[in-house]
């Protein structure tokens, strides 16, 4: 079963809680690495003794050249990158496989609340549905886990555990003979769905929505079991596993030679005396890198027999017990309904604590201590500085741009649009005080001139008069629109206080007259 140490590291202390974990053996790195470490250290010592005691002087010089080559070029192997990426993939896959394991609790609750009745027929339906659900899981576990396969090597052992009956075993074996190449884990789910439909026909289930919900949960359970088989069939690509394994063992094969002590130093200085007696850093390097590889090796299949693999046998026992408890023992049972202690208060102001000193306040927002006045005052100072520097030019240019934009727009009314034809050069006639000058309208614009006062010579229009003229034109358009609406059909509301305008579609006779004038 997975080694759990969460209770030992729930609170950080002055002395790290992780230090206590270093002295554990079960599930530890020492248990995974010690054999490889002994072999590596034995090879290292054998090569060191050969160099110091068995080699001639010429052989030692050749060996020193090999050591220099291995030590300088051994780092060309990207071991850290390859191992790190591989372990991250294996860790993600490991957790995803655990979250894929289905649990029958939700199905048990739905069956218990949907299939009504205390008679033997209803009770048998509820218990049989959950037994089939657990049987589906057991069949899948026997296909992916050596531990479960050793516990249930044949259907006979499953019958002894009470998950399978003799007549059901005969059906599965007949299908195994007819279709030997396909798994039969889905058959119990089909049987469970048939029992749900029978319960609906016998009015044990009162509505079709409950039937649909139970069927959906059964399909979801079967889908998760299928995903477990997919994880078993489709592993991490073999080529990637081979690359990681070759990179790790090749690196340490080079390290056995490249980390040896020699009489001639690489830099020409005196040789390192520490490496002469014991290779501390070489051993630590092997321990970490090989431990990394062993972690991936133990987690790549979490359904095996390693210390950190999932305990599927415990899950089988737990699921069957809890399922029967929900659908039979606790069926439509609950404690007596009584008033809770906050009945008169509606809701509690504060819940009690065993130690009142442990009571904590609500979480504080990230802007709770922000001094808005101080920040706002500094921003206003900066804003005033730039505004005072460019106030004159900005105001004048902004006003001129606005007026030129207004004059460039195409007006829908004739009173303002005529100005565009009467100005030979607007920019030359703009005065320094932002007043606009227009020429006297011509005789062709007599109709336009009737709607506005005439000017002799040149007339000037300031900004306020321009705005007022635009408002007057807008009011004139609204007046014409109102007059057009009065010509349509109107209808008074029931209260008499509102008038509703009804725009009726033209009749077919009118349309015919328009088409045939």
Backbone torsions as a table, in degrees:
resi	resn	phi	psi	omega
1	UNK	NA	154.5	-177.8
2	UNK	-59.2	133.6	-179.8
3	UNK	-75.5	120.0	-178.0
4	UNK	-107.5	129.5	178.5
5	UNK	-133.6	18.4	-176.9
6	UNK	-62.3	-36.7	-179.0
7	UNK	-64.9	-23.7	-178.5
8	UNK	-85.3	-13.1	-177.5
9	UNK	-126.8	27.3	-176.2
10	UNK	-72.1	-25.0	-179.5
11	UNK	-133.0	130.1	179.1
12	UNK	-73.6	142.0	-178.5
13	UNK	-127.0	177.2	179.8
14	UNK	-62.5	-47.3	173.6
15	UNK	-90.6	125.8	-173.4
16	UNK	-56.3	134.8	176.6
17	UNK	-68.6	-21.4	180.0
18	UNK	-67.4	-23.5	-179.8
19	UNK	-64.8	-33.8	177.9
20	UNK	-68.3	-27.9	-179.9
21	UNK	-73.0	-17.8	-178.5
22	UNK	-69.1	-16.2	-176.7
23	UNK	-99.2	11.3	176.2
24	UNK	-88.6	147.7	180.0
25	UNK	-104.4	-46.0	-177.1
26	UNK	-67.9	124.8	-178.7
27	UNK	75.0	11.4	-176.0
28	UNK	-88.4	167.7	178.4
29	UNK	-72.8	-27.7	179.3
30	UNK	-63.7	-39.1	-178.6
31	UNK	-66.4	-28.7	-178.9
32	UNK	-85.2	-29.6	-167.2
33	UNK	-105.7	-16.5	-165.0
34	UNK	-63.2	-35.2	179.6
35	UNK	-67.0	-46.5	178.1
36	UNK	-64.3	-34.9	179.7
37	UNK	-67.5	-40.3	178.1
38	UNK	-64.2	-42.0	179.2
39	UNK	-65.1	-43.2	179.9
40	UNK	-63.5	-45.3	-178.7
41	UNK	-68.3	-34.2	176.5
42	UNK	-64.9	-42.8	176.3
43	UNK	-63.9	-39.5	179.0
44	UNK	-61.7	-46.1	-179.8
45	UNK	-66.5	-36.3	179.5
46	UNK	-64.7	-42.4	178.0
47	UNK	-67.7	-38.5	179.6
48	UNK	-64.6	-42.7	178.3
49	UNK	-66.1	-37.1	178.4
50	UNK	-64.0	-40.6	-179.7
51	UNK	-67.9	-41.5	-173.1
52	UNK	-83.3	-27.7	-171.9
53	UNK	-119.2	-27.7	-170.6
54	UNK	-106.7	-21.5	-175.1
55	UNK	-87.0	146.4	173.2
56	UNK	-78.1	177.3	-177.7
57	UNK	-66.0	-41.7	177.8
58	UNK	-66.2	-40.6	177.9
59	UNK	-64.5	-36.1	177.8
60	UNK	-64.5	-38.2	178.1
61	UNK	-65.6	-41.4	176.6
62	UNK	-63.2	-42.9	-179.9
63	UNK	-64.1	-38.7	178.0
64	UNK	-63.4	-35.9	174.9
65	UNK	-65.6	-39.1	177.7
66	UNK	-65.6	-40.3	178.1
67	UNK	-62.2	-43.1	179.6
68	UNK	-62.7	-41.9	179.6
69	UNK	-64.4	-45.6	-177.8
70	UNK	-67.2	-37.7	-178.5
71	UNK	-71.4	-33.1	-177.9
72	UNK	-85.5	-27.7	-176.4
73	UNK	-109.6	-1.0	179.5
74	UNK	-68.2	-25.9	-179.5
75	UNK	-76.0	-2.4	177.0
76	UNK	-68.5	-20.1	178.0
77	UNK	-76.1	120.5	-178.2
78	UNK	-78.0	62.9	-172.3
79	UNK	-68.0	-41.5	-177.7
80	UNK	-62.4	-44.2	-179.1
81	UNK	-66.4	-46.6	-176.7
82	UNK	-64.4	-46.0	-179.0
83	UNK	-67.1	-43.1	-178.0
84	UNK	-62.6	-44.6	-179.8
85	UNK	-66.7	-38.4	-179.0
86	UNK	-67.5	-43.2	-179.8
87	UNK	-66.0	-37.1	178.0
88	UNK	-63.7	-38.4	176.6
89	UNK	-64.8	-44.4	-178.0
90	UNK	-66.2	-39.3	179.6
91	UNK	-65.4	-43.1	176.8
92	UNK	-62.8	-41.2	178.3
93	UNK	-65.5	-37.8	-179.9
94	UNK	-61.5	-46.6	-179.4
95	UNK	-71.4	-36.6	178.1
96	UNK	-63.6	-35.7	177.4
97	UNK	-66.5	-36.1	178.2
98	UNK	-68.1	-42.4	179.2
99	UNK	-69.4	-15.3	178.3
100	UNK	-82.8	-18.9	-179.4
101	UNK	-61.9	122.2	-177.0
102	UNK	-81.8	150.4	176.3
103	UNK	-121.8	137.7	-174.6
104	UNK	-86.3	8.8	-173.3
105	UNK	-63.2	-44.8	-178.0
106	UNK	-65.1	-38.5	177.1
107	UNK	-65.1	-40.5	-179.8
108	UNK	-62.7	-41.2	180.0
109	UNK	-66.7	-42.2	178.3
110	UNK	-63.6	-43.6	-179.7
111	UNK	-65.2	-41.5	-179.0
112	UNK	-65.4	-36.3	-178.1
113	UNK	-86.2	-15.9	-175.5
114	UNK	-101.2	-41.4	-179.1
115	UNK	-87.2	105.0	-174.8
116	UNK	-87.9	158.0	173.5
117	UNK	117.1	145.6	177.9
118	UNK	-109.2	5.2	178.9
119	UNK	-75.3	168.4	-176.6
120	UNK	-64.7	-32.4	-179.6
121	UNK	-64.3	-49.8	179.6
122	UNK	-66.0	-38.7	178.7
123	UNK	-64.6	-41.5	179.1
124	UNK	-64.5	-37.5	178.1
125	UNK	-62.8	-47.0	-178.4
126	UNK	-63.3	-47.4	-177.8
127	UNK	-66.6	-38.1	-178.0
128	UNK	-68.9	-38.3	178.6
129	UNK	-60.5	-45.3	-179.0
130	UNK	-72.8	-29.8	175.9
131	UNK	-66.8	-39.1	177.0
132	UNK	-65.4	-37.2	178.0
133	UNK	-63.0	-46.4	178.6
134	UNK	-66.8	-35.0	177.9
135	UNK	-63.3	-40.3	176.9
136	UNK	-58.7	-43.6	179.8
137	UNK	-65.9	-40.3	-179.9
138	UNK	-64.2	-41.9	179.3
139	UNK	-61.5	-39.9	178.9
140	UNK	-67.6	-42.5	-179.8
141	UNK	-63.2	-35.8	177.9
142	UNK	-66.8	-20.9	-180.0
143	UNK	-86.6	-18.4	-174.4
144	UNK	-121.0	-13.7	-174.4
145	UNK	-120.9	124.8	175.7
146	UNK	-63.9	-35.7	179.9
147	UNK	-62.9	-44.9	180.0
148	UNK	-70.2	-35.0	177.6
149	UNK	-65.2	-36.6	176.1
150	UNK	-67.8	-30.7	178.9
151	UNK	-76.9	-38.9	179.0
152	UNK	-124.3	74.9	-179.0
153	UNK	-68.7	-29.8	179.7
154	UNK	-135.9	175.0	177.6
155	UNK	-67.1	-20.4	-179.1
156	UNK	-65.0	-41.0	178.5
157	UNK	-67.6	-31.6	176.8
158	UNK	-69.6	-35.2	176.1
159	UNK	-65.4	-39.4	178.5
160	UNK	-63.5	-31.2	179.2
161	UNK	-78.7	-10.3	178.3
162	UNK	90.5	4.9	179.6
163	UNK	-86.3	-15.9	-175.7
164	UNK	-138.8	146.2	177.2
165	UNK	-107.6	166.1	-176.2
166	UNK	-64.1	-44.4	-179.7
167	UNK	-65.5	-34.2	176.3
168	UNK	-69.9	-36.7	176.9
169	UNK	-62.7	-40.2	-179.9
170	UNK	-64.1	-39.0	179.1
171	UNK	-64.5	-44.6	-178.5
172	UNK	-66.1	-40.9	-179.9
173	UNK	-67.0	-35.9	176.5
174	UNK	-64.6	-39.1	177.2
175	UNK	-70.8	-31.7	176.1
176	UNK	-64.4	-35.2	177.9
177	UNK	-71.9	-40.7	-178.7
178	UNK	-73.3	-38.9	-179.3
179	UNK	-129.7	80.2	-172.8
180	UNK	-76.7	-14.1	-172.0
181	UNK	-98.9	6.5	-176.1
182	UNK	-126.1	139.7	179.0
183	UNK	-69.9	153.0	-176.3
184	UNK	-115.6	25.9	-177.7
185	UNK	-68.6	-19.9	-177.0
186	UNK	-81.8	-12.8	-176.2
187	UNK	-62.9	-44.5	177.6
188	UNK	-60.5	-31.7	178.6
189	UNK	-68.5	-36.8	176.3
190	UNK	-63.8	-42.8	177.2
191	UNK	-62.3	-41.7	179.6
192	UNK	-63.4	-40.6	178.2
193	UNK	-64.9	-36.4	177.6
194	UNK	-65.6	-37.8	177.3
195	UNK	-65.9	-36.9	177.8
196	UNK	-63.0	-43.2	178.2
197	UNK	-65.8	-37.4	177.0
198	UNK	-65.4	-38.6	177.8
199	UNK	-64.1	-33.2	177.4
200	UNK	-69.6	-40.3	179.0
201	UNK	-65.9	-34.5	179.4
202	UNK	-86.0	7.5	177.3
203	UNK	64.9	24.3	171.1
204	UNK	-75.8	-29.6	173.4
205	UNK	-107.1	128.5	-167.3
206	UNK	-87.4	-17.7	-178.1
207	UNK	-143.6	159.2	-179.2
208	UNK	-74.1	-25.9	179.9
209	UNK	-64.4	-38.1	176.9
210	UNK	-64.8	-38.0	177.1
211	UNK	-62.1	-46.1	179.8
212	UNK	-61.6	-41.6	-178.9
213	UNK	-63.5	-43.2	179.5
214	UNK	-65.8	-42.3	178.5
215	UNK	-62.1	-40.3	178.2
216	UNK	-63.1	-40.8	178.9
217	UNK	-67.4	-37.3	176.6
218	UNK	-64.0	-42.2	177.6
219	UNK	-64.9	-38.0	177.7
220	UNK	-64.8	-40.7	177.7
221	UNK	-62.6	-44.7	178.6
222	UNK	-64.0	-36.4	177.9
223	UNK	-63.8	-41.1	177.5
224	UNK	-65.0	-39.5	176.4
225	UNK	-62.8	-38.2	176.0
226	UNK	-64.9	-37.2	177.5
227	UNK	-63.2	-35.9	176.8
228	UNK	-62.4	-39.7	176.7
229	UNK	-66.8	-35.6	178.2
230	UNK	-64.4	-41.8	176.8
231	UNK	-62.1	-32.6	179.1
232	UNK	-74.8	-36.0	-178.5
233	UNK	-78.0	-41.7	-175.3
234	UNK	-105.9	104.3	-179.5
235	UNK	-94.6	178.8	169.8
236	UNK	-59.8	136.8	-176.6
237	UNK	-49.4	133.6	-176.4
238	UNK	-59.7	-35.1	-177.5
239	UNK	-64.2	-36.1	178.8
240	UNK	-69.3	-42.0	176.7
241	UNK	-62.2	-39.7	177.9
242	UNK	-65.6	-40.1	179.3
243	UNK	-62.3	-44.8	-179.2
244	UNK	-64.7	-43.9	-178.9
245	UNK	-65.5	-45.3	178.9
246	UNK	-63.9	-41.1	180.0
247	UNK	-62.9	-41.1	-177.7
248	UNK	-69.3	-50.7	-176.6
249	UNK	-70.8	-33.0	176.6
250	UNK	-67.6	-39.3	178.6
251	UNK	-60.0	-43.8	-178.1
252	UNK	-80.0	-20.4	170.4
253	UNK	-67.0	-39.8	173.5
254	UNK	-67.6	-35.1	-178.8
255	UNK	-67.7	-31.9	178.2
256	UNK	-58.2	-35.3	-179.8
257	UNK	-95.4	-43.6	-174.1
258	UNK	-69.9	-23.5	179.8
259	UNK	-96.0	13.4	179.7
260	UNK	-74.8	152.0	175.1
261	UNK	-83.2	135.6	176.8
262	UNK	-127.3	160.1	-179.2
263	UNK	-73.2	-23.8	179.1
264	UNK	-106.2	122.3	-179.9
265	UNK	-77.1	154.7	179.6
266	UNK	-66.5	-34.3	-179.2
267	UNK	-91.2	-1.4	-178.9
268	UNK	88.6	-4.3	179.1
269	UNK	-88.3	-173.2	-178.9
270	UNK	-67.8	136.7	-179.3
271	UNK	-61.1	154.5	-179.4
272	UNK	-72.8	123.3	-177.8
273	UNK	-79.8	-23.8	179.6
274	UNK	-67.5	-46.7	178.9
275	UNK	-65.3	-23.7	179.8
276	UNK	-64.2	-32.4	-175.8
277	UNK	-101.0	-39.2	179.8
278	UNK	-158.2	130.8	-178.7
279	UNK	-87.2	81.0	-175.4
280	UNK	-61.8	-54.0	-175.5
281	UNK	-67.3	-30.6	177.3
282	UNK	-66.4	-40.4	177.7
283	UNK	-66.0	-41.5	178.8
284	UNK	-65.7	-39.3	177.8
285	UNK	-61.9	-44.2	176.9
286	UNK	-63.3	-40.6	-177.7
287	UNK	-61.8	-43.3	-176.4
288	UNK	-74.4	-49.4	-177.5
289	UNK	-67.4	-43.6	178.7
290	UNK	-68.1	-35.3	175.1
291	UNK	-62.8	-37.4	176.3
292	UNK	-61.3	-44.9	178.5
293	UNK	-64.8	-39.0	179.6
294	UNK	-67.8	-31.7	175.6
295	UNK	-61.9	-47.4	178.2
296	UNK	-63.9	-36.8	-179.3
297	UNK	-66.3	-35.6	-178.9
298	UNK	-82.0	-23.1	-176.9
299	UNK	-99.5	-9.8	-176.1
300	UNK	-66.7	-26.6	174.2
301	UNK	-130.9	93.1	-176.0
302	UNK	-77.0	4.4	179.7
303	UNK	-103.9	17.4	-179.2
304	UNK	-91.3	-142.9	-174.8
305	UNK	-120.0	20.1	175.8
306	UNK	-74.8	167.3	-178.3
307	UNK	-65.8	-32.7	-178.1
308	UNK	-96.9	12.2	176.9
309	UNK	-79.1	159.2	-177.4
310	UNK	-71.8	141.6	-179.8
311	UNK	-89.2	86.9	-176.0
312	UNK	-74.1	-30.5	178.6
313	UNK	-63.9	-38.7	176.4
314	UNK	-65.2	-38.1	178.5
315	UNK	-63.0	-38.9	179.3
316	UNK	-62.3	-48.0	179.9
317	UNK	-63.2	-43.5	-177.5
318	UNK	-65.7	-44.9	-176.5
319	UNK	-63.1	-42.5	-179.9
320	UNK	-66.8	-41.5	-179.4
321	UNK	-65.7	-47.4	-178.6
322	UNK	-66.8	-36.1	179.9
323	UNK	-63.6	-48.4	177.9
324	UNK	-63.8	-34.6	179.6
325	UNK	-65.8	-38.4	-177.2
326	UNK	-73.9	-45.2	-172.2
327	UNK	-85.9	-12.7	-176.0
328	UNK	-122.2	-62.7	-174.6
329	UNK	-67.1	-39.9	-176.1
330	UNK	-103.1	16.2	-178.3
331	UNK	-65.3	118.0	179.0
332	UNK	53.5	35.5	176.3
333	UNK	-118.2	139.8	176.3
334	UNK	-157.0	161.2	178.6
335	UNK	-64.3	164.9	-179.2
336	UNK	-64.1	138.1	179.4
337	UNK	-78.2	117.3	179.2
338	UNK	-133.6	164.1	176.1
339	UNK	-71.8	135.4	177.6
340	UNK	-78.8	170.7	-173.6
341	UNK	-71.9	-13.0	177.0
342	UNK	-105.4	24.3	-175.9
343	UNK	-61.9	-44.9	-178.7
344	UNK	-77.8	-30.4	-179.8
345	UNK	-84.0	-9.7	-178.2
346	UNK	72.4	-52.7	178.4
347	UNK	-146.5	150.5	-177.5
348	UNK	-79.7	140.9	173.5
349	UNK	-75.0	-43.4	178.0
350	UNK	-144.7	137.8	176.1
351	UNK	-87.0	147.0	-177.3
352	UNK	-71.5	153.8	175.9
353	UNK	-120.1	146.9	174.2
354	UNK	-64.3	-37.2	174.4
355	UNK	-126.3	117.8	-175.3
356	UNK	-65.0	-22.0	179.1
357	UNK	-69.1	-20.5	179.5
358	UNK	-80.7	-4.8	-178.9
359	UNK	-67.8	133.4	-178.8
360	UNK	-118.2	155.1	179.5
361	UNK	-85.2	177.2	179.1
362	UNK	-68.6	156.7	178.6
363	UNK	-65.8	145.9	-176.7
364	UNK	-94.3	135.7	178.7
365	UNK	-69.1	156.7	-176.0
366	UNK	-70.3	-21.8	179.3
367	UNK	-104.5	17.4	-176.5
368	UNK	-67.1	-34.4	-177.4
369	UNK	-100.7	14.9	179.9
370	UNK	-78.2	124.3	178.1
371	UNK	-85.2	96.6	-174.9
372	UNK	-68.0	-39.1	-178.4
373	UNK	-62.4	-39.9	-179.3
374	UNK	-67.8	-43.8	179.2
375	UNK	-67.0	-40.4	-177.7
376	UNK	-67.7	-38.0	179.5
377	UNK	-64.8	-41.1	178.4
378	UNK	-65.4	-38.4	177.6
379	UNK	-66.5	-36.4	-179.9
380	UNK	-68.5	-35.9	177.7
381	UNK	-62.4	-44.7	178.8
382	UNK	-64.2	-39.5	-178.7
383	UNK	-67.2	-39.8	178.4
384	UNK	-64.1	-37.4	-179.2
385	UNK	-60.7	-48.3	-179.3
386	UNK	-71.2	-33.4	179.4
387	UNK	-69.6	-39.6	178.3
388	UNK	-67.7	-29.9	-178.5
389	UNK	-74.0	-37.2	-174.6
390	UNK	-115.8	21.3	-173.4
391	UNK	-66.8	-43.8	-174.6
392	UNK	-67.3	-51.5	-177.0
393	UNK	-68.6	-35.6	-178.0
394	UNK	-68.1	-44.0	-178.6
395	UNK	-65.3	-43.9	-177.9
396	UNK	-66.4	-46.4	-178.5
397	UNK	-67.7	-36.1	178.5
398	UNK	-65.7	-40.6	178.9
399	UNK	-67.5	-41.3	179.4
400	UNK	-65.7	-40.5	179.3
401	UNK	-64.4	-37.7	-179.7
402	UNK	-65.8	-43.5	-179.2
403	UNK	-65.8	-41.4	178.7
404	UNK	-66.3	-33.5	177.0
405	UNK	-67.1	-38.7	178.8
406	UNK	-66.1	-41.2	-178.0
407	UNK	-71.9	-27.7	179.9
408	UNK	-76.6	-18.7	-178.1
409	UNK	-72.2	145.6	177.7
410	UNK	-82.0	112.5	-179.1
411	UNK	-81.9	145.2	178.2
412	UNK	-82.4	-16.7	179.5
413	UNK	-99.2	148.4	-175.6
414	UNK	-72.6	-26.0	-175.0
415	UNK	-65.6	-32.2	-178.6
416	UNK	-100.7	-29.0	-179.5
417	UNK	-67.8	-25.0	-178.1
418	UNK	-68.2	-20.2	-179.6
419	UNK	-64.1	-31.2	-176.0
420	UNK	-67.6	-29.4	178.6
421	UNK	-84.3	-10.2	-173.3
422	UNK	-107.8	2.9	-178.3
423	UNK	-110.4	108.4	178.0
424	UNK	-67.3	-36.7	-179.8
425	UNK	-156.3	101.4	-176.8
426	UNK	-67.5	-41.9	-174.2
427	UNK	-67.7	-28.9	178.6
428	UNK	-77.9	-24.8	-177.6
429	UNK	-95.9	2.3	178.8
430	UNK	-76.3	126.8	-177.0
431	UNK	-85.3	166.6	-178.2
432	UNK	-70.8	-21.9	179.2
433	UNK	-93.1	20.4	176.0
434	UNK	62.9	33.8	174.8
435	UNK	-104.4	141.4	-174.8
436	UNK	-102.5	138.0	-178.2
437	UNK	-117.5	133.7	-178.9
438	UNK	-125.4	152.5	178.4
439	UNK	-79.9	164.4	178.3
440	UNK	-67.8	132.5	179.0
441	UNK	-62.9	149.5	-178.0
442	UNK	-83.8	176.9	179.0
443	UNK	-68.3	-26.8	179.5
444	UNK	-68.1	-16.3	-178.2
445	UNK	-106.3	33.7	-177.4
446	UNK	-64.9	-36.9	-179.9
447	UNK	-65.0	-37.5	178.3
448	UNK	-70.2	-36.4	-177.2
449	UNK	-69.4	-25.3	178.9
450	UNK	-67.3	-24.6	-176.9
451	UNK	-90.8	0.4	178.2
452	UNK	-145.7	154.8	-179.3
453	UNK	-66.8	138.9	179.4
454	UNK	-76.8	154.1	179.8
455	UNK	-124.6	139.2	177.4
456	UNK	-94.9	135.9	-179.2
457	UNK	71.9	-115.2	179.0
458	UNK	-120.8	138.5	179.7
459	UNK	-112.8	147.6	179.9
460	UNK	-115.2	143.8	-178.8
461	UNK	-130.9	112.7	179.7
462	UNK	-83.4	-177.4	-173.8
463	UNK	-67.1	-41.8	-179.2
464	UNK	-64.9	-40.8	178.9
465	UNK	-65.5	-34.0	178.4
466	UNK	-64.8	-43.0	177.9
467	UNK	-64.2	-42.7	-180.0
468	UNK	-63.4	-37.5	178.9
469	UNK	-65.6	-40.5	177.7
470	UNK	-63.3	-40.2	177.2
471	UNK	-64.1	-39.5	179.2
472	UNK	-64.9	-40.6	177.8
473	UNK	-65.0	-37.8	178.0
474	UNK	-64.9	-40.6	177.6
475	UNK	-64.7	-35.9	179.5
476	UNK	-65.9	-40.4	178.1
477	UNK	-65.4	-40.5	177.6
478	UNK	-63.7	-36.5	179.3
479	UNK	-65.0	-45.2	178.2
480	UNK	-63.9	-36.3	178.1
481	UNK	-65.3	-40.4	178.4
482	UNK	-64.5	-39.3	179.4
483	UNK	-65.9	-36.6	177.1
484	UNK	-66.9	-34.9	179.0
485	UNK	-68.7	-31.5	-179.8
486	UNK	-67.9	-26.0	179.3
487	UNK	-75.2	-13.8	177.8
488	UNK	-84.6	174.4	179.2
489	UNK	-75.8	137.5	178.1
490	UNK	-122.6	156.8	-178.9
491	UNK	-141.4	133.3	-179.5
492	UNK	-87.7	136.6	-179.5
493	UNK	-69.4	168.5	-178.0
494	UNK	-61.0	-35.0	-177.6
495	UNK	-78.7	-16.7	180.0
496	UNK	83.7	-6.2	-176.3
497	UNK	-94.1	-12.1	-177.3
498	UNK	-127.5	149.0	176.6
499	UNK	-117.1	125.9	-177.1
500	UNK	-107.0	124.6	178.8
501	UNK	-88.4	127.9	-178.6
502	UNK	-112.3	115.8	177.7
503	UNK	-93.9	106.8	-175.3
504	UNK	-91.3	146.9	177.4
505	UNK	-73.2	147.4	178.9
506	UNK	-65.2	147.4	-179.3
507	UNK	-73.6	167.4	179.8
508	UNK	-67.6	-33.4	178.6
509	UNK	-65.0	-40.2	179.2
510	UNK	-65.5	-40.0	178.6
511	UNK	-64.0	-38.9	178.5
512	UNK	-65.0	-38.5	178.4
513	UNK	-65.7	-37.1	178.7
514	UNK	-67.5	-36.7	-179.5
515	UNK	-73.3	-32.1	-179.7
516	UNK	-117.3	80.7	-177.8
517	UNK	-69.5	NA	NA
